[in-house]
Amino acid sequence: MRNWNDYKEYVKKIDPNSGRDLTDIEEQAKIISAVIQQRNALGLSQRDLAEICGIPQSSVSRIESFQTTPNLATLLKILRPLGLKLTISK
């Protein structure tokens, strides 16, 4: 295997369930990476964002470090003040 995409294709072939898990993880990582990037672009600390959203700073930290996955309501609380929107596409 030469790269990440080769590895993903290999995993999908030998274990479709694990392949779907990899895809889910990548999609979650894109969302959280966008949150971190926008928070930093706006010059906000995790504590600042937490105060604006009305959630504990530890929750922002755990979400950004992939220790927990936010529920939809929490995710929307975080996205709004950052000027981000969740878009569903097919």
GUSE-646400 format. One record per residue: residue number from 1; x, y, z of N, C-alpha, C in turn. Coordinates in nm, 3 decimals, always signed. Example, Ala and Ser with C-alpha at 12.3 -4.5 7.8 and 13.67 -1.06 7.14 Angstrom:
BEGIN
<rec resi="1" n_px="+1.319" n_py="-0.569" n_pz="+0.780" ca_px="+1.230" ca_py="-0.450" ca_pz="+0.780" c_px="+1.320" c_py="-0.330" c_pz="+0.780"/>
<rec resi="2" n_px="+1.285" n_py="-0.225" n_pz="+0.708" ca_px="+1.367" ca_py="-0.106" ca_pz="+0.714" c_px="+1.290" c_py="+0.003" c_pz="+0.787"/>
END
This chain:
BEGIN
<rec resi="1" n_px="+0.083" n_py="-0.118" n_pz="+0.000" ca_px="+0.000" ca_py="+0.000" ca_pz="+0.000" c_px="+0.088" c_py="+0.124" c_pz="+0.000"/>
<rec resi="2" n_px="+0.053" n_py="+0.215" n_pz="-0.086" ca_px="+0.135" ca_py="+0.334" ca_pz="-0.101" c_px="+0.085" c_py="+0.454" c_pz="-0.024"/>
<rec resi="3" n_px="-0.045" n_py="+0.460" n_pz="-0.001" ca_px="-0.097" ca_py="+0.578" ca_pz="+0.067" c_px="-0.227" c_py="+0.544" c_pz="+0.141"/>
<rec resi="4" n_px="-0.282" n_py="+0.645" n_pz="+0.206" ca_px="-0.402" ca_py="+0.628" ca_pz="+0.287" c_px="-0.520" c_py="+0.576" c_pz="+0.205"/>
<rec resi="5" n_px="-0.537" n_py="+0.630" n_pz="+0.086" ca_px="-0.649" ca_py="+0.588" ca_pz="+0.001" c_px="-0.637" c_py="+0.442" c_pz="-0.039"/>
<rec resi="6" n_px="-0.514" n_py="+0.397" n_pz="-0.067" ca_px="-0.493" ca_py="+0.255" ca_pz="-0.097" c_px="-0.534" c_py="+0.169" c_pz="+0.022"/>
<rec resi="7" n_px="-0.494" n_py="+0.213" n_pz="+0.141" ca_px="-0.527" ca_py="+0.139" ca_pz="+0.263" c_px="-0.679" c_py="+0.132" c_pz="+0.282"/>
<rec resi="8" n_px="-0.747" n_py="+0.244" n_pz="+0.264" ca_px="-0.893" ca_py="+0.247" ca_pz="+0.280" c_px="-0.959" c_py="+0.150" c_pz="+0.182"/>
<rec resi="9" n_px="-0.915" n_py="+0.151" n_pz="+0.059" ca_px="-0.974" ca_py="+0.060" ca_pz="-0.040" c_px="-0.949" c_py="-0.085" c_pz="-0.003"/>
<rec resi="10" n_px="-0.832" n_py="-0.112" n_pz="+0.048" ca_px="-0.799" ca_py="-0.248" ca_pz="+0.093" c_px="-0.893" c_py="-0.289" c_pz="+0.206"/>
<rec resi="11" n_px="-0.911" n_py="-0.203" n_pz="+0.305" ca_px="-0.998" ca_py="-0.233" ca_pz="+0.418" c_px="-1.141" c_py="-0.252" c_pz="+0.371"/>
<rec resi="12" n_px="-1.188" n_py="-0.168" n_pz="+0.280" ca_px="-1.325" ca_py="-0.182" ca_pz="+0.228" c_px="-1.347" c_py="-0.317" c_pz="+0.160"/>
<rec resi="13" n_px="-1.244" n_py="-0.365" n_pz="+0.091" ca_px="-1.256" ca_py="-0.493" ca_pz="+0.022" c_px="-1.260" c_py="-0.611" c_pz="+0.119"/>
<rec resi="14" n_px="-1.177" n_py="-0.605" n_pz="+0.224" ca_px="-1.172" ca_py="-0.720" ca_pz="+0.314" c_px="-1.275" c_py="-0.714" c_pz="+0.426"/>
<rec resi="15" n_px="-1.320" n_py="-0.593" n_pz="+0.460" ca_px="-1.418" ca_py="-0.578" ca_pz="+0.568" c_px="-1.502" c_py="-0.453" c_pz="+0.542"/>
<rec resi="16" n_px="-1.615" n_py="-0.469" n_pz="+0.473" ca_px="-1.699" ca_py="-0.353" ca_pz="+0.439" c_px="-1.743" c_py="-0.272" c_pz="+0.562"/>
<rec resi="17" n_px="-1.768" n_py="-0.337" n_pz="+0.674" ca_px="-1.810" ca_py="-0.263" ca_pz="+0.794" c_px="-1.699" c_py="-0.170" c_pz="+0.843"/>
<rec resi="18" n_px="-1.578" n_py="-0.219" n_pz="+0.846" ca_px="-1.465" ca_py="-0.136" ca_pz="+0.886" c_px="-1.441" c_py="-0.024" c_pz="+0.786"/>
<rec resi="19" n_px="-1.466" n_py="-0.052" n_pz="+0.659" ca_px="-1.454" ca_py="+0.051" ca_pz="+0.557" c_px="-1.551" c_py="+0.164" c_pz="+0.580"/>
<rec resi="20" n_px="-1.674" n_py="+0.130" n_pz="+0.617" ca_px="-1.774" ca_py="+0.234" ca_pz="+0.649" c_px="-1.732" c_py="+0.312" c_pz="+0.773"/>
<rec resi="21" n_px="-1.675" n_py="+0.242" n_pz="+0.871" ca_px="-1.627" ca_py="+0.311" ca_pz="+0.991" c_px="-1.519" c_py="+0.413" c_pz="+0.956"/>
<rec resi="22" n_px="-1.427" n_py="+0.375" n_pz="+0.868" ca_px="-1.323" ca_py="+0.469" ca_pz="+0.826" c_px="-1.382" c_py="+0.592" c_pz="+0.758"/>
<rec resi="23" n_px="-1.481" n_py="+0.570" n_pz="+0.674" ca_px="-1.547" ca_py="+0.680" ca_pz="+0.605" c_px="-1.616" c_py="+0.772" c_pz="+0.706"/>
<rec resi="24" n_px="-1.685" n_py="+0.713" n_pz="+0.804" ca_px="-1.751" ca_py="+0.793" ca_pz="+0.907" c_px="-1.651" c_py="+0.876" c_pz="+0.985"/>
<rec resi="25" n_px="-1.539" n_py="+0.815" n_pz="+1.022" ca_px="-1.436" ca_py="+0.886" ca_pz="+1.099" c_px="-1.380" c_py="+1.002" c_pz="+1.018"/>
<rec resi="26" n_px="-1.356" n_py="+0.980" n_pz="+0.890" ca_px="-1.304" ca_py="+1.088" ca_pz="+0.805" c_px="-1.404" c_py="+1.203" c_pz="+0.795"/>
<rec resi="27" n_px="-1.532" n_py="+1.172" n_pz="+0.784" ca_px="-1.633" ca_py="+1.277" ca_pz="+0.775" c_px="-1.641" c_py="+1.356" c_pz="+0.905"/>
<rec resi="28" n_px="-1.634" n_py="+1.287" n_pz="+1.018" ca_px="-1.633" ca_py="+1.356" ca_pz="+1.147" c_px="-1.510" c_py="+1.444" c_pz="+1.159"/>
<rec resi="29" n_px="-1.396" n_py="+1.393" n_pz="+1.115" ca_px="-1.272" ca_py="+1.470" ca_pz="+1.123" c_px="-1.280" c_py="+1.599" c_pz="+1.040"/>
<rec resi="30" n_px="-1.345" n_py="+1.593" n_pz="+0.925" ca_px="-1.360" ca_py="+1.712" ca_pz="+0.842" c_px="-1.441" c_py="+1.819" c_pz="+0.915"/>
<rec resi="31" n_px="-1.548" n_py="+1.777" n_pz="+0.981" ca_px="-1.633" ca_py="+1.872" ca_pz="+1.053" c_px="-1.555" c_py="+1.936" c_pz="+1.168"/>
<rec resi="32" n_px="-1.492" n_py="+1.853" n_pz="+1.249" ca_px="-1.419" ca_py="+1.904" ca_pz="+1.366" c_px="-1.300" c_py="+1.990" c_pz="+1.322"/>
<rec resi="33" n_px="-1.233" n_py="+1.951" n_pz="+1.215" ca_px="-1.122" ca_py="+2.031" ca_pz="+1.164" c_px="-1.169" c_py="+2.169" c_pz="+1.120"/>
<rec resi="34" n_px="-1.287" n_py="+2.174" n_pz="+1.057" ca_px="-1.343" ca_py="+2.303" ca_pz="+1.016" c_px="-1.375" c_py="+2.389" c_pz="+1.138"/>
<rec resi="35" n_px="-1.425" n_py="+2.328" n_pz="+1.244" ca_px="-1.454" ca_py="+2.401" ca_pz="+1.368" c_px="-1.326" c_py="+2.459" c_pz="+1.425"/>
<rec resi="36" n_px="-1.223" n_py="+2.377" n_pz="+1.435" ca_px="-1.096" ca_py="+2.423" ca_pz="+1.492" c_px="-1.036" c_py="+2.535" c_pz="+1.406"/>
<rec resi="37" n_px="-1.036" n_py="+2.516" n_pz="+1.276" ca_px="-0.980" ca_py="+2.616" ca_pz="+1.185" c_px="-1.054" c_py="+2.749" c_pz="+1.197"/>
<rec resi="38" n_px="-1.186" n_py="+2.744" n_pz="+1.200" ca_px="-1.263" ca_py="+2.869" ca_pz="+1.209" c_px="-1.248" c_py="+2.935" c_pz="+1.345"/>
<rec resi="39" n_px="-1.246" n_py="+2.853" n_pz="+1.450" ca_px="-1.227" ca_py="+2.909" ca_pz="+1.584" c_px="-1.094" c_py="+2.983" c_pz="+1.591"/>
<rec resi="40" n_px="-0.989" n_py="+2.921" n_pz="+1.537" ca_px="-0.858" ca_py="+2.986" ca_pz="+1.537" c_px="-0.857" c_py="+3.109" c_pz="+1.448"/>
<rec resi="41" n_px="-0.923" n_py="+3.103" n_pz="+1.334" ca_px="-0.928" ca_py="+3.218" ca_pz="+1.241" c_px="-0.996" c_py="+3.338" c_pz="+1.308"/>
<rec resi="42" n_px="-1.092" n_py="+3.309" n_pz="+1.394" ca_px="-1.163" ca_py="+3.416" ca_pz="+1.464" c_px="-1.091" c_py="+3.461" c_pz="+1.591"/>
<rec resi="43" n_px="-0.980" n_py="+3.395" n_pz="+1.621" ca_px="-0.901" ca_py="+3.433" ca_pz="+1.739" c_px="-0.967" c_py="+3.393" c_pz="+1.870"/>
<rec resi="44" n_px="-1.049" n_py="+3.290" n_pz="+1.865" ca_px="-1.118" ca_py="+3.244" ca_pz="+1.986" c_px="-1.044" c_py="+3.127" c_pz="+2.050"/>
<rec resi="45" n_px="-1.038" n_py="+3.129" n_pz="+2.181" ca_px="-0.986" ca_py="+3.014" ca_pz="+2.253" c_px="-1.100" c_py="+2.914" c_pz="+2.271"/>
<rec resi="46" n_px="-1.067" n_py="+2.795" n_pz="+2.315" ca_px="-1.172" ca_py="+2.698" ca_pz="+2.346" c_px="-1.263" c_py="+2.753" c_pz="+2.455"/>
<rec resi="47" n_px="-1.205" n_py="+2.821" n_pz="+2.551" ca_px="-1.284" ca_py="+2.879" ca_pz="+2.660" c_px="-1.379" c_py="+2.986" c_pz="+2.606"/>
<rec resi="48" n_px="-1.331" n_py="+3.071" n_pz="+2.516" ca_px="-1.416" ca_py="+3.173" ca_pz="+2.456" c_px="-1.535" c_py="+3.110" c_pz="+2.384"/>
<rec resi="49" n_px="-1.506" n_py="+3.010" n_pz="+2.302" ca_px="-1.612" ca_py="+2.943" ca_pz="+2.226" c_px="-1.712" c_py="+2.878" c_pz="+2.321"/>
<rec resi="50" n_px="-1.662" n_py="+2.814" n_pz="+2.423" ca_px="-1.749" ca_py="+2.748" ca_pz="+2.520" c_px="-1.844" c_py="+2.847" c_pz="+2.587"/>
<rec resi="51" n_px="-1.790" n_py="+2.962" n_pz="+2.625" ca_px="-1.874" ca_py="+3.064" ca_pz="+2.689" c_px="-1.982" c_py="+3.115" c_pz="+2.594"/>
<rec resi="52" n_px="-1.946" n_py="+3.138" n_pz="+2.470" ca_px="-2.042" ca_py="+3.186" ca_pz="+2.370" c_px="-2.152" c_py="+3.082" c_pz="+2.350"/>
<rec resi="53" n_px="-2.114" n_py="+2.955" n_pz="+2.350" ca_px="-2.209" ca_py="+2.846" ca_pz="+2.322" c_px="-2.287" c_py="+2.801" c_pz="+2.445"/>
<rec resi="54" n_px="-2.239" n_py="+2.840" n_pz="+2.563" ca_px="-2.306" ca_py="+2.797" ca_pz="+2.685" c_px="-2.279" c_py="+2.651" c_pz="+2.720"/>
<rec resi="55" n_px="-2.160" n_py="+2.605" n_pz="+2.685" ca_px="-2.121" ca_py="+2.469" ca_pz="+2.719" c_px="-1.987" c_py="+2.474" c_pz="+2.792"/>
<rec resi="56" n_px="-1.951" n_py="+2.369" n_pz="+2.864" ca_px="-1.823" ca_py="+2.370" ca_pz="+2.935" c_px="-1.704" c_py="+2.369" c_pz="+2.839"/>
<rec resi="57" n_px="-1.596" n_py="+2.435" n_pz="+2.880" ca_px="-1.474" ca_py="+2.435" ca_pz="+2.799" c_px="-1.423" c_py="+2.294" c_pz="+2.781"/>
<rec resi="58" n_px="-1.440" n_py="+2.210" n_pz="+2.881" ca_px="-1.393" ca_py="+2.071" ca_pz="+2.871" c_px="-1.466" c_py="+1.997" c_pz="+2.760"/>
<rec resi="59" n_px="-1.590" n_py="+2.034" n_pz="+2.734" ca_px="-1.665" ca_py="+1.970" ca_pz="+2.624" c_px="-1.605" c_py="+2.008" c_pz="+2.489"/>
<rec resi="60" n_px="-1.571" n_py="+2.136" n_pz="+2.473" ca_px="-1.507" ca_py="+2.180" ca_pz="+2.349" c_px="-1.375" c_py="+2.106" c_pz="+2.331"/>
<rec resi="61" n_px="-1.298" n_py="+2.095" n_pz="+2.437" ca_px="-1.170" ca_py="+2.026" ca_pz="+2.431" c_px="-1.187" c_py="+1.879" c_pz="+2.391"/>
<rec resi="62" n_px="-1.281" n_py="+1.811" n_pz="+2.453" ca_px="-1.303" ca_py="+1.669" ca_pz="+2.422" c_px="-1.351" c_py="+1.650" c_pz="+2.279"/>
<rec resi="63" n_px="-1.435" n_py="+1.742" n_pz="+2.231" ca_px="-1.483" ca_py="+1.734" ca_pz="+2.092" c_px="-1.366" c_py="+1.757" c_pz="+1.996"/>
<rec resi="64" n_px="-1.287" n_py="+1.859" n_pz="+2.021" ca_px="-1.177" ca_py="+1.893" ca_pz="+1.931" c_px="-1.066" c_py="+1.788" c_pz="+1.932"/>
<rec resi="65" n_px="-1.055" n_py="+1.712" n_pz="+2.039" ca_px="-0.952" ca_py="+1.608" ca_pz="+2.046" c_px="-1.009" c_py="+1.469" c_pz="+2.013"/>
<rec resi="66" n_px="-1.131" n_py="+1.466" n_pz="+1.963" ca_px="-1.198" ca_py="+1.343" ca_pz="+1.919" c_px="-1.217" c_py="+1.242" c_pz="+2.033"/>
<rec resi="67" n_px="-1.225" n_py="+1.292" n_pz="+2.155" ca_px="-1.252" ca_py="+1.204" ca_pz="+2.268" c_px="-1.401" c_py="+1.177" c_pz="+2.282"/>
<rec resi="68" n_px="-1.482" n_py="+1.263" n_pz="+2.222" ca_px="-1.626" ca_py="+1.245" ca_pz="+2.224" c_px="-1.684" c_py="+1.300" c_pz="+2.094"/>
<rec resi="69" n_px="-1.799" n_py="+1.250" n_pz="+2.059" ca_px="-1.870" ca_py="+1.299" ca_pz="+1.941" c_px="-1.991" c_py="+1.379" c_pz="+1.990"/>
<rec resi="70" n_px="-2.001" n_py="+1.505" n_pz="+1.948" ca_px="-2.113" ca_py="+1.586" ca_pz="+1.998" c_px="-2.246" c_py="+1.540" c_pz="+1.938"/>
<rec resi="71" n_px="-2.353" n_py="+1.557" n_pz="+2.016" ca_px="-2.484" ca_py="+1.532" ca_pz="+1.957" c_px="-2.516" c_py="+1.649" c_pz="+1.864"/>
<rec resi="72" n_px="-2.620" n_py="+1.634" n_pz="+1.787" ca_px="-2.653" ca_py="+1.734" ca_pz="+1.685" c_px="-2.679" c_py="+1.872" c_pz="+1.747"/>
<rec resi="73" n_px="-2.750" n_py="+1.877" n_pz="+1.859" ca_px="-2.781" ca_py="+2.005" ca_pz="+1.922" c_px="-2.654" c_py="+2.078" c_pz="+1.965"/>
<rec resi="74" n_px="-2.560" n_py="+2.004" n_pz="+2.023" ca_px="-2.434" ca_py="+2.064" ca_pz="+2.066" c_px="-2.353" c_py="+2.109" c_pz="+1.946"/>
<rec resi="75" n_px="-2.349" n_py="+2.028" n_pz="+1.843" ca_px="-2.276" ca_py="+2.065" ca_pz="+1.722" c_px="-2.330" c_py="+2.196" c_pz="+1.664"/>
<rec resi="76" n_px="-2.461" n_py="+2.208" n_pz="+1.657" ca_px="-2.522" ca_py="+2.331" ca_pz="+1.604" c_px="-2.492" c_py="+2.451" c_pz="+1.693"/>
<rec resi="77" n_px="-2.489" n_py="+2.431" n_pz="+1.826" ca_px="-2.452" ca_py="+2.540" ca_pz="+1.918" c_px="-2.311" c_py="+2.590" c_pz="+1.889"/>
<rec resi="78" n_px="-2.224" n_py="+2.499" n_pz="+1.851" ca_px="-2.085" ca_py="+2.535" ca_pz="+1.823" c_px="-2.070" c_py="+2.599" c_pz="+1.685"/>
<rec resi="79" n_px="-2.141" n_py="+2.548" n_pz="+1.588" ca_px="-2.126" ca_py="+2.598" ca_pz="+1.451" c_px="-2.178" c_py="+2.740" c_pz="+1.434"/>
<rec resi="80" n_px="-2.292" n_py="+2.771" n_pz="+1.494" ca_px="-2.356" ca_py="+2.902" ca_pz="+1.471" c_px="-2.265" c_py="+3.021" c_pz="+1.501"/>
<rec resi="81" n_px="-2.207" n_py="+3.030" n_pz="+1.622" ca_px="-2.124" ca_py="+3.148" ca_pz="+1.649" c_px="-1.996" c_py="+3.154" c_pz="+1.565"/>
<rec resi="82" n_px="-1.959" n_py="+3.041" n_pz="+1.507" ca_px="-1.842" ca_py="+3.041" ca_pz="+1.420" c_px="-1.877" c_py="+3.079" c_pz="+1.277"/>
<rec resi="83" n_px="-2.006" n_py="+3.097" n_pz="+1.251" ca_px="-2.050" ca_py="+3.131" ca_pz="+1.116" c_px="-2.047" c_py="+3.013" c_pz="+1.021"/>
<rec resi="84" n_px="-2.051" n_py="+2.892" n_pz="+1.077" ca_px="-2.049" ca_py="+2.770" ca_pz="+0.996" c_px="-2.190" c_py="+2.710" c_pz="+0.991"/>
<rec resi="85" n_px="-2.217" n_py="+2.637" n_pz="+0.883" ca_px="-2.346" ca_py="+2.570" ca_pz="+0.868" c_px="-2.322" c_py="+2.422" c_pz="+0.837"/>
<rec resi="86" n_px="-2.411" n_py="+2.341" n_pz="+0.886" ca_px="-2.409" ca_py="+2.199" ca_pz="+0.855" c_px="-2.493" c_py="+2.178" c_pz="+0.731"/>
<rec resi="87" n_px="-2.434" n_py="+2.118" n_pz="+0.630" ca_px="-2.504" ca_py="+2.097" ca_pz="+0.504" c_px="-2.515" c_py="+1.947" c_pz="+0.478"/>
<rec resi="88" n_px="-2.632" n_py="+1.904" n_pz="+0.440" ca_px="-2.656" ca_py="+1.764" ca_pz="+0.405" c_px="-2.665" c_py="+1.756" c_pz="+0.254"/>
<rec resi="89" n_px="-2.591" n_py="+1.664" n_pz="+0.197" ca_px="-2.597" ca_py="+1.646" ca_pz="+0.052" c_px="-2.601" c_py="+1.499" c_pz="+0.017"/>
<rec resi="90" n_px="-2.642" n_py="+1.474" n_pz="-0.102" ca_px="-2.652" ca_py="+1.335" ca_pz="-0.147" c_px="-2.545" c_py="+1.307" c_pz="-0.248"/>
END
